[in-house]
Amino acid sequence: MTMVDQAAGLRRLLGPKRLRIAPIVAASAGMGKTMFVINFAAAAQRRGLKVLVLDQTYGDIADALGLRPRYDLLHVLNGDCQLSSVALRGPDSVWIIPAPRGIDALVNARFNTAHLCQLLEPISGELDLIVVNSL
């Protein structure tokens, strides 16, 4: 006789929260990726998830939302400014971090992923989903 664990679902609901990362890529330019990322992030936020968009493009997300970034992730990685100076508040309370040069620096091994996690730590505990708008 097999016993059913009736509390398994409750443990999953109340268990530790896991941060998810969703990289979004497109085969070529003009495929509607920017609008997909914006709508995907907004839909996730409306479902109760706390969302951050890391924008690897050169301003596509910010431009589409009428936001004017002053800094990007590389400024934070270099210690030139704090994350709070870079993060932009988009519609539906989605956070957007312009990150083209910062992600390039991470990929080119000038910095490591642990460094990025450390920089995002002040807000990562509140996040459920990071959407990466990749090139």
C-alpha positions, 0 to 999 in steps of 0.5 A, a space after each residue: 500500500 502506497 501512502 500519499 503525502 498530503 502535505 507535499 503541496 503545502 510544503 512546496 508553497 511555503 518552502 524556500 523561494 527560488 529565483 528563476 532566470 529567463 534568458 530571452 533571445 531571437 534568431 534575428 532583429 525585428 522579431 518583436 523580442 523587445 515587446 515580448 520581454 516587456 509584456 512577459 515581465 509585466 504579465 509575470 509581475 501582474 501574477 504576483 512575481 517580483 521581476 527584474 529585467 537585465 537589458 543586454 541590448 543598447 537601450 531597447 527596453 528603456 527606449 520602448 518604455 520612455 525611460 532614460 538611463 543614466 548609468 548601466 550595470 558596468 558602472 555598478 561592477 566598476 564601483 562608480 555608482 550603486 545599484 539603486 542609481 542604475 535600476 529603473 522602475 518600469 510599468 507594473 513595477 518591473 525593475 529594469 537594469 540597462 546592462 549591455 556593457 556589464 553583461 559583456 564584462 561578465 562574459 569576457 571574464 573581467 568579473 565573475 557571476 559571484 560578483 554580480 550576485 553579490 551586487 544584486 543581493 540587496 534586491 535579489 531576496 525580493 525577486 522571483 524572476 530575472 528576465 535577461 533581454 539577450 542580444 
